[in-house]
Amino acid sequence: MSAFHPPAPEIPGLVFEDKSSTPEPSAEPLGPLRPYASQLLNFRSYRFSPYFRTKANLTLTSPSYAHKLNPKQTVCRFDLNGTCNDEKCAWQHGTDFSMSEEEILQDIVSYNPSLTRVKEATKLKDYPTLIGSYVDKFMKQNKDKMSQDEMCLLLVSMVNEQTKHVPPHTAFLEQRKWRPTAKPKASEQQDTNTKDVKMPVSESQPPQPSIDLDNIISDEDVRYFMLDSQSVQDIESAVLESPTDVQLWLKLAYKKLYDHQKDSSAGLNHALNVLARALEANKHSTDIWQHYLTLYAKRGNREELMELCRQALQLAPCYNIWWIYLSTATSYAKKEEICQKTYDFLVTQLDGSQELKSHQILEILLYQIALMVQSGRYKTALTKLQTVLKGHDNNTTETHSAMMSSDRCLAWLAYIHLLEFRCLPSSLFDPSNDNPGRIVNKEPFLLPWKEGKHDNKNSADHQAIVSNFDDAFKACVDEQHSAEENVLHCVPLYRNLILLEVSRERYDCAKNICRKLLDTSPNFTKVWLCLADVEIRTGTPEIVRQIFSEAVSTCTCSQAAELYHAAANFELSQNNPDNALEYLEKCVISLFDVHISDSKRCDPNLLYCKILGQTLPLEYKPPALKDIISQKLDENQVLYMWLNYSLLLELQGDTVQAVEAYETALYTLKSTKDVQHIWKSYLSHQRSKLLHSRVKKADFRSFTDLIQRCLVMMPTKCVLPHNPLLYWNNYTFHSQVVEVFIQCLPEDQHDAAYQRFVKMMPGNFGLLIRAIRFACEHENYQTALALCQNVLYDQPACVNLWKIAINLLARDGNHKEVRKMYKKAVSALPHTVSLWKDYILFEVTQGSQENVARLVEKCREFGVNMGRFLSTVLK
């Protein structure tokens, strides 16, 4: 919580150096001096200079200079990673561009072919024969007397002498007429490489269902991981023998799709043909239908795809096919109809996992609500969600029985968020796509309540919000679960209610809620932390200490590590490192059956090593764990044990061991969230060290490298809940790390830092928007516009980004570009009512009645609700 971790101040005296850009000339040195490296090393003819060998310490046979690499042809990625077993592979391999001893000598001689009696009138096709003959004779004469390097050196001297070069001026400025090259392959004669061709996407093409095709084993993967893959003919025979084997059909289809002897369109047609044959024998297979529809969407014929979806839903109805059908539809009315049919299908479905079914109901419900809100139907959306959650009809009862408590809790939080902030929580959806879509993150979230005192009007609103929370608690209770389990499922609701009371300065109510929950179960560490946070805002440090003391004595020892960590951080915020040290020592001692007076065995450092599985001295005999402690702690407690151990070493002044503990924890913990926690504490430790450093320049460079390593090490690709084939890019942690780094810098260096990190993470739209807004706040509009245009080329579905770019263009008075930008924006976000309103207002101010009429017709086509707005604007 923020109360335990106050914001860190700016560190004076730091200078940010952007390593990714070319430094401007400066009178002061930019860094430590490095050995001089000649710029002529970029040219292959620099081999004829004596400095190539004496100063650059390179050999004439170096593969960096002696090679047959074709820069216009792709290098085989399988060959780079191991071995390529495809004899017909059209890409370049190491064996293709490596030079033999003879070819290296021919390469040197080719700079001056006259040495081999080649004349100006000699035809180019005769060059290989004449130069090859000369090199053969040269090798026969000198091979027994000289090494390869010595023969190359002799030829270099002969070429320089023949050309009348005077060292060190030995560079060749003219292009060679001939040089050794790799043998051409048949596929190089084609204009394009079929492996890199992508289907063009037009504006009229239907959105394709996002299936991670990397999870399909294609021919490319088979030839890399297996020495001998099945031929197409073998699989064809196998599917004829076993026509009901779905996996065989899918394997054959994707082999046809990735057939390198055909172009991409032909491969797609063959794959679809295979899947069509598969459907004849397996018309009720949901897997085949899903892959068939996914590939068919690449053809771009929306109407045919819609008809196929309807046929698939009759023969093999499933949620994923309903979703493809929904993604293909364009108008609001059609999407609304499909949403309702999908919802009815899920509620009445009897088979399948309850957890999966519950998630799918929540997902399609929130998709429908998001579509209504985005298209200008806020009241309809609110009524719809209220009816589903609060209604008393049979449909509501079936929905409640089909949804699990955790999903009902999320639905209620979404309803309260929609009621108070007129939108659904953004944390549930992909931040790079503002169109209605799948739920990507189901982690509990906190509502952004505004803090401030409440008057009579706000008091009435407050009572209405609390009433909604009471309804949510009643709806999320499951009679089959115990009271403690029900409270555990509702913790996200309780935390938001406590935060609401705190934001309204109703601290006594917040404390009463916490106490009521703790009476039900005293082991709720999150509730103890909420209570401590409220006391920090209102009480004295002594009262907060009493809360922590009560918490760690009430909770079981194995569950108290997080409380000890929070208590230690609180003491540090009060400038009491001794008390913090005492908390950290008690944390581990409480797990063992040992008395504190036993100084030999009661060493906190060694006890932490014991509990974390680290190396212990041979002579040390650790005490036994208490009976109530299991031999293996859960993951959350292991995380806080590592954090407490690292902080203990830091407070003891052993910074070297503290860093080693952080590094060990990074590679010991398995959960991504746990590793992120370690990184946050590690960076905080290094930042504190930097703040008190005497050699800030060197330490800041190390801190910058650590930030870079953290950003590169942590993954951004996350799978969607209950759908391992789909993924999204989560940059939340990376954005937090960037903010930690930027807070260290003086404000005049923030812009350069933002630009560097945006270049490093171009898909991080949250960071991009912050960088753009920072540039605008400092009137650096050209930089802001350049940042926008770099990303908008791909037409992302990000409303804020489009609006910022349009405002920047409008500021320059470039109305033609503004119109183009609006057109692209509504194409990427066709149901976003705010964009359509701005677009129509722009055309009204430009006096273009024809364009206004055309836009109004488009709004009706997509089903965007503009009735009241149009009646006001077009009076």
N, C-alpha and C positions, 0 to 999 in steps of 0.2 A: 504494500500500500504506500501511497505517496507520503503519508504521515511519518512512516519509518524511514523513507529515503528522500530527503529534501533535495530540490534541484541543485545541481553543481554550478558554481560560478565560472565565468570566463577565465582562462589562464593567460595572463599577460606575457608578452614577449615571444609569442609563437609566430612562425612564418610558414604558410602553407605553400608547398612546392608541388605543382601539378606535373607529375612525371609523364603523363600521357600526351602532353603537348610540347612543342618545340620551345625552349626557353628563349626569351628575347635577349639580345646582346646587353651585357651589363658590365660595369666597371668592377663590380665586386664578384668574387668567385661564387658560383652557385653550389658548390659542394667540394669534397676532397679531390685533390688532383689525381688524375688517372694517366696511365701510360698513353702516349700519343699513338693514334691509329690513323694511317693514311686513308683519305677518302678514295684514293685510286684502287683500294682493295675491292671496290664494287665492280671493277672491270676485269674481265678474264685476261686481257692482254697485259695486265700488270705483272704477269708471270715472267715477262721478258726483262723486268727490271731487277737489278741485283738486290735492291731493298726488299723485294718480295721474300727472299730467303734469309737475308741478314737481319733485317729489322722486324719484319712481320713473323719471322720464324715459321714459314710455311714451306711445304714441299711442292715440287712441280707435279706430283702425282695426287695431290689433294683432291678428293672427290667433290669438294665445293667448287672447283674450277675445271677439273677434268671429268666431264659428264656429258650425256646426250639427252638431258632432260628437256622435254617439250613444254614450254610454259603455257601453251594453249590447250593442253590435254590434261584431263583429270588423273591424279595419282590414285591408285587403288587403295581404298581404306583397309581392306582385308590384308593386303600385303604389308601395309604399315604396322598393323596390329599383330601380325603373325605370319600366316601363310595363306595364299590364295590358291584354291584347288580347282578353279574354273579355267580350263584350257582355252575357252573361247572368250575370256574376259577382255573387254576392249580398253580397259584403263591401263595406265603406265605402271610398271612394276620395277623393282630394283634391278632385276636382270635385264630390263629393257634399256635403262639409261646409264648403267655402269659401263665403264670403258675397260677394255682389255689392255694389255701392255702395248700391243701394236697400235691400237686406236689412240692411246695417249700420245704416242710418237707422231701418228698421222695428224692429230689435232694440233700439235706444235708446228709441224711442217706446213700446215694449211694456211698459216699466216703469210707465208711467202712461197707459193708453189713453184716459182722459177728455180728454186733450189733443186727441184726434181725434174728439170728440163721441160716444165710446162710453159708453153708460150701463150702470147695474147690470142693467137688464132686457134688455140686448142679448144675443142668443144667441152662443155661442162660435163657431159656424160663420161668423158675420158679421164676426168680428174681422179676418181677413185682408183682406177687401174694404175695410172702413172705414179700417184703418191704411194699407193700400196706397194708397188714394185720397189720403189726407192727405199721404203721403210724396211721391207724384207731383206734387201741387200745390206742395209745399215745394221740390222740386228744380227745377221749372220757374221758380220765382221767384228762386232763389238760385244756380243752377248756373253762370250766366255771371259772377256777381259774386264767388263764394267757391270755395275749394278744398274737397276732400272733408273734410279735417280741420276746416276752419273751419265747414262745415255741421254736422258732428258736434258740435262745441263749442257751436254755437248751440242745437242741439236739447237737449243736456245741460243748458244754462242754463234753457231753457224747461220741461223736465221738473222740474228742481229747484224752479223758481218755482211751477209748478202744484201740486207736492206739498207746497210750503211747507217745504222743507228749508233749514236754516241751515248753511252750510259751517262746519267740515269734516264735520259730522254728516249725511252724505248717503247712507248705506247703506240699501238696501231689505231688510227682514227677512222680508217675506212672499213666497211663491212667486207667480210670474207666472201668469196664467190662459192666456196665449198667448205664443208666441215663434216666430220663423222656424225651421223644421225642414226636414231633407232629405226629399225625396219617398220614401215607403215603397216597398220592393221586394217582389216577390211572395213571395220566400223568407222575409221577415221575419215572415210570418204563421204560419210553422211554429214549433212549440214548441222545436225544437232545430235547430242548424246541422249539416247532414250532414257538413261538412268537419271538424268537431271531434269527432264522435261516435266513441267507441272501444267495441269489443265487450267486454261484461263478462266477466270471467274468474272462473269458479267453481272450487271445490276439486276437483270431479270432472272438470274439463276436462283433456284430455291436454296435456302440454307441447308448445308449438309450436316447430318447428325455427326456429332463429334465422337468418333470411336478411335481409341488409340491403336492405330494399325501396327505400332511397334510390337504389340503383343501377339501379332499373327506371325507364325514362323513361315517366312517366305523363302524363295529359292536362294536369295542372297545370304540369309542367315544359315540355311542348311549347308551351303558350300563352305561357310567359314567354320562352323562348329563340327561338321561331319566330313570325313574324308571321301565318302562315297554316298551321294544322295540318290533317292529313288528317281527314276526317270518318269516323265509324264506318261509314257506308255504303260509302265508298271502300275501307276495309280489308276489309269483308265481301266485297266484289266481288273484291278481290285474293286473299284466301285461297281463294275458290272456284276462281279460275283457277290458283293455285299451292298446292294443299292440303298439299304437303310442305315449305313454307317455315315452319320452326319460329319464326323471329323475328317473322314477321307474325302468327302465332297468339298469341304472347306479348304483342305490342303491342296486339292487339285485346282480349285478356283483361283487361289492366290498364286499358285505356280504359273497358271496361265496369265494372271494379271501382271506378274513381274517377269514375263518372258522377254529376255533382252534382244531376241531376234526380231521382235515386233515393236512398232511404236506404241505409245501409251494408249491411244484410242483403240487400236486393234487389240491390245492386251485387255482393256476394259471390256470390250465386246465379247472376247472369248471367256473371260471370267463370268460375265453375266449369263452367257450361254450355258456354262457348266452349272451355275446355281439354278437356272431355270429347269435344267434336266433333273437336278437334285430335288426340286420342289415337286416334280411329277411323282416321285417315289416317296417324298416326305412332306406332303402338303401341310401337315400339322406341326412341323418343326419350327419353333420360334427362333432358334439360332440361325437357320438358313434364311428365313424370311428377313431377319434383322440385317444380316450381311448383304442380302440381295438388295434391299431397299437403300442401304448405305452406299453401295456402289452405284446403284441406279441414279441416285441423287446427283452424281457427278456429270450426268448427261445434261442436266439443266432444264428438263421438261417438267415443269411443276404440275401441270394438269395430269399427265400420265402417272407421275409419282403419287399424287393424291388418290387416283383410282386404284393403284397397286396397294396403297396403304389400307384402303377400305376392304380390298379383297383379302389382305393378310389378316385383318382384324376379324373377319368372318371365319377364317380357317384356323388361325393360331393366335387368338387374342392374348396379349401380354403388355405389361406396362411400358417396356422399351419401344414397342411398335406404336403404341399410343403416342409416345413422346415424339417419335419421328413424324407421325401424322400431324401433331401439334406444331412442330418446327417448320413443316412445309407450308402450312396455312399462312396467309398474309393479312387478311382483314380481321378486324376486332370481332365481328359477329361469328366468323368461322372458328377463331381461336376460342372464344367463349363457349361455343357449342361443344367443341372437342374437350375442353377442360371439364365441363359438366359431365360428359359421357365417361371420361376417364375416371373422374371422382366416383360416379355411380358404379363403374366396373370394379373399382378397388373396394368399395364398401361392401358390395355383395359377393366378393370373391371369398371362397371358403378355404382353399388350400394355400400352402406357402407359409413362410416364416412370419410370425406376428410382428417381429421387430422390423423386418423389411417392409411389410405391408403398412405399418404405422408410419414409417419414414416416407413412403411413396404418397400416402394420403396427405401428410403435411406438406410435401413438396408441391404437389399439384394444386393444393389449396392456396399456398402462398404465391404460386405462379399466377393463378387466376386473380388474386388480390393485387399483385404487382401490375398486371396488365390493366386492370381497372384504374388504378391510381395513375399510371403513366399516361393513359389515354384520356384523362380528365374526368374520371368518374369516382371521385374520392368518396362521396356520400354512399354511392352504391357499394363500393368496396367495404366501407365501414359496416354497413348494414349486413352485407353478406357474411363477413367474418363474425360479427356479433351474433347472427342467427345460428351459425355453426357451433359457436362456443356456448351460447346462453340459451338456445332454443330448447323447447320441451317436446318437439315432435319426434316421430319415429326415426327420421333421418339423422337428427342430432344424437339420439340415443345410440344408433348404430355406429356413428362416427366415434363417439366416446369409447364404446366398447372395442372398436378396432384400433384405436390409438393408445400407445403406451404412455405412462405418466410423464416421462421425460419429454416426449413430443407434445403432449398437451401443455406442458409448462412452457415450452418454446412458443407454441401457438398463442398462448395468453400474453406472453411478453411481447410478441409481434403485434397483437391487438392493442395493447396499452401504448406501445411505441407509435402505432398508426394513429391512435386517438389523440396523442399529445403532440406529435411532431409531423403528422400528415404524410408519413412515408413509412415503409417497412425498414427494419434495421439493416443497414448496409453490410454489417459483418457476416450476414448469412449468405451473401451472394458474391460472385466474382467481381472484384473492383474494376476489372478491365472491361466489363461488359454491363452496361446499364440497361440493356434490354431484359425483359423477364426471362429467367433461366432457372437452372437447377440450384438446389441448396449445396453449397460447397463447404460450409463450415458450421458445425452445430455446437461449437464451444459456447458456454454461457457468457452473456454479455451484460454490461451495465448501461442503463439508460442515461443519457446526458442531461440530467436535471439541472435547471438553472438555480443557482443559490441566491438567497435573499429572504428578507422578512416577508411574512404573509399578511395581507390585509383581509377585509371581510370577503371581497370578491375571490381572492386567491384561496381563502379558507373554504369556500363552497366548492371550488374546483378541486381542492385538496381532498375533501371528503368524498367527492365522486371518484377520484383516483383510488383512494384507499378502499372504497366499496368494490371497485373492479378487482383489486388484489384479493379481497375477501372471497369474491366469486371464483377467482382463479384457484385459491387454496382448496375450496370445496370441490372444484371440478377435477383437480389433480390428485385427490385422495383415492386410493385403491383399497377397497375393503379387504382384499386378500393379503395385503401387506400390514406389517406392524406399524405402530405410531412412529417409531424411529425411522423406519424405511420410508414412510410417507414424507416425513420432514426432510429426509435426505434428498428425495426427488424434488422437493420444493425449495431447496436452498437457493437456487438462482432467483426465484421470486422473492424470497425473504431478503436477500442481499439488496435487491433493487428497492424494496420497500424501506429498508433501513436507510439506504442512500437518499431516498425521497424525504424521509423525516429529517435527516441531517441537513439537506439542502433548504428545507423550510425552517431550520433552526428549532425543530421540535426534538431536542436531544433526549428528553426524558422518555418520550415515546419510543425512540430508537433503542434506548437502553432496555426498556421493558420488553421489547420484541426479542432482543438478544437473550435476556434472562429467561424468557419463556421457552425459547428454543433449547437453551442449555439445561433447563430442568428436564426436558424430554430426553436429551442425550448430552452428557458433559464432554464427549469426545469430538464434538464438532469444532475443529481447529479454526475453520474459516469464520465461524460465529464469534469465537473468542477474539480473533483479530479484528472483527468488526466492532466489538465492544471496546477493545483497547483504542481503536481509532476514534470512536466517539468520545472517549474519556480524554484523549490527547487534545481534542478540540475544546473541551469544556473544563476539565479538571486540572489538578496539579500533577506534577511528575510523581509524587508519592502515591496518588490514587492509581495512576497507570501502573506503577510497580506492584501495587497490591493486586491489580487485575492479572498481571503476568504471573505473579507468584501463585495466585489461586488457580490459574489455568494450567501451569505445569505440574501442580500438585494433584489436580483433579483428573487430567488426561492420563491415560496409560503411558508408561515410559516409552513404548515403541511408537507412539503417535505424537510425541511432544517436540520432536526435533525442529519442526517449523516454528513452534511457539518460542523455543529458545533462540532461534535465529532472529525472529522479530524483536524479541526482548533485547538482544545484544545490539541490534541496529538502533533501537530506541535509546539505549544508554549512550551509544556513540553520538547520536544527535544531541544529547544533553551534555556532551563533553565529559563523559564518565567512562573512560576505557577500562578502568579496573573492574567496575560492575559488569561491563560487557564480557570481559575475560572470565569472570566468575560464572556467568550464565553459560558460556561455551564449555567450560570445564564440567559443570554440573550435568550438561546434556549427555555426555558420554559416560560419566561416572554412574549416572542413575541406571544405566543398562546392566551394570555388573554387580555381582555379589561381593563387594569389597568395601572396607571402611576407609574413609578419607585419611585416617591417620596412618594407614599402611603406605608409606611414601614410596617403597620399592615397587609395589604392584599398582598403586593408584597414580600412575603417570598418565595424564590426559592425552598426551601426544601418542604414547604407545597404545593406549586403549582405542583411540581413533584408528590407528593403523590396524589393530586387531579386528575391529568391527567392519572396516572397509577392505579387508583382505590384503593389506600391504605387508611388506617385509618387516619382520621383527628381529631384534638381536637374539642370538642363540641362547644367551644366558637368561633372557627374560621369560618368566612363566606367567602368562596372563591369567587373571581370575576368571571364574566361570560366569556365564550370563545368568541373570535372574530367571527364576522358573517361569515367570509370566512373559518372558521375552523369547520369541522364536529364533531359531538359528539363522533364519534368513529374513531380513527386513523387507518391507515392500519398497517399490521403486521410489515413491515420493519421499520416504524417510531416508533412503540411501542418498538421494539428491541433497537433502538438507544436512545430512551428516558430512558430505563432502564440502558444502558451503561453510558449515561451522568449523570444520577442521582447517580449511584454508584461511578463514578469518582469524582463527586462534593463532595460527603461525604468523599472520600479519601483525596482530596486536603484540605478539611476543618479540617482534622486531626481526624475525627471520624471513626476510623478503625472498631470499633465494629458495628456501623450502616452500614458501607460500606459492611462488610461481610454479614450482615443480608439482605441488599438489593440484593447482588449477589445471596444469597440462595433463596430469594423470587422469583427472576427472573427465576431461574432454574426451579421452579415448577409452574410458571405462564404461561410462553411462551409455545406454543404448537408445533411450527415447530422445527424439529430436527436441521435444519441449524441455527435457532436463538439460540437454547440452546447451540450449539457448539460455537457460537460467545460469549455468556456469559461466558462459561467455559474458553475460551482463555483469556478474560479480567480478570476473577477471578484468574486464575493461575498466570497471569502477576502481579496482585496486591499482591498475596501471595509471589511470588518470590522476588518482590521489598522489601516486609516486611522482608523476610529472609535475604536479602543482608545487611540490616542495623540492624539485630537482635544482641542482646548481648548474648542470650542463643541459639546459633545456633543448638546445638544438639537436644533440645526439639522441636524447631520450624521446624527443618528439618524433624523430625519424623512426625510432623503434616502435613507438606507439602507432604511427601511421602504418607501418608494415603489419602490426598486429591487427589493426582494423581491416586492412586489405585481406589478410589471411582469414579473418572471421567471416567476411562477406563471401569469400570464395568457397570456404569450407562448408558453410551451412546450405542445405538444399532449399530450393524454392518450389520444386514440383511436389504437389500433394494430391493424393487420390481423393475422389469425391466419396462422401459417406455412402456405404453399401453399393459402390459401383467402382470396382478396382480398375476397369478399363478406361475410365475417364479421369482426367487430372486438371488441375488449375495451378497457377503460379501465385504463391503466397509470399509477398514481400514485406509483411508486417514487421517481422523481426529485423530485416535488413534496414528498413526505414528508421527503426528505433536506434540501431547502431550508427547510422549516418548522422542522426540528430545528436547523439552523444559526442561524436567527433566534431561536428560543426559548432556545438556549444563551447568547445575549447578555444575556438578561433576568434580573433577580433572581427567585428561586423564587416569591415571592408574586405575581408577575405572569404566571406560566405558565398559570394556569387561564383568564384572560381571553384570552390569545393563542390557546390551543388552541380555545376556543369560537369565536373569530372565524374561524379557518382551517377549522374543521369546517363552519361556516355557508357558507363560501366554496366548499368541496368536499364536499358531502354524500355523494358516492359513494365517498369515500376511507375505506374501512372500517379500514384499518391505522391511519390518523391518528385516526379516531373511537375505536377501542379504546384507543389510547394516552391520549387525552384523558379517557376514562371511567376508566381505571385511575389516572391522576393525581388525578382528583377523588376517587376512593375512598381513595387513600393519604392524602389530606388530610381525610378524613371529610366530604367535601362530597357526600353521597349523593343529595340531591335533584337537584343538577346532573347527576350521573351518570345517574340514572334518566330525567331529561328528555332527555338526549342519546340514550339508548337508544330511548325511545318515539318520538322524531322519525323514526327510521329504520325501526323494526320495523313501522310501519304498512303498508309494502309487502311484508312477509314475506320479507326477504332470506334466502338460503341461507348464512348465516354462523353456524357453531356457537358460536364464542366470544361473539359478540354476544348470542345467545339465552341462553347460560348466565349471562352477567354480569347481564342484565336479570332473569332468574328469581331469581338470588341476591339482588339488590337488593329485589325484591318480597317474597321470603321473609324477609328481614331485618326488614321492616315488619310481618310476620305477616299479610299479605293473601293468605290461602290461596285465596280464590276467583279472584283475579287471577292467582295462580301457576298454577292449573289451566288457565285460559284461555291463558296464555302457553305452557305445555307443549303444549297442543293445537295451537296455531299453529306451534310449533317443529317438532314431528314431522310436521306437514303440509308444511312447507317442506323438511324434510330427512328423508324417510320411511325411509331405510336407515341412519341414523346410530345405531349401537348404544348409544353413550354417552348420548344423549338419552333413548332408550327406557328404559335402566336407571335413570336419574335420575327419570324420570316414574313408573315403577313403584314405586321406593322412596318417592317422595312419597305415592303413593296408599296404600302399605302403612302409612306412618306416620299417615295420616289414617284408617286403619281401614276403608277402602272396598273390601271384597272384590269387590263387583260391578264397580267400575271396574278393579280389577286384572285380573279375568278378561277384561274387554272389551279391555284393552290387550294381554294375552297373545295373544288371538285376532288382534288387528291385527298384532302382530309376526309371527305365523305367516303371515298373509296377504301381508305384504311380504317375507317370507323372511329376517327379521333373526334371526341366530343368538343365542339367549338360553338355550340348554339348561342349561349348568352354573350360570349366574347364577340362573335360576328355581328350580332344585333346591335352591340354597343359601338363597334368600330366602323361598321358600314352604314351608319345612319345617313 
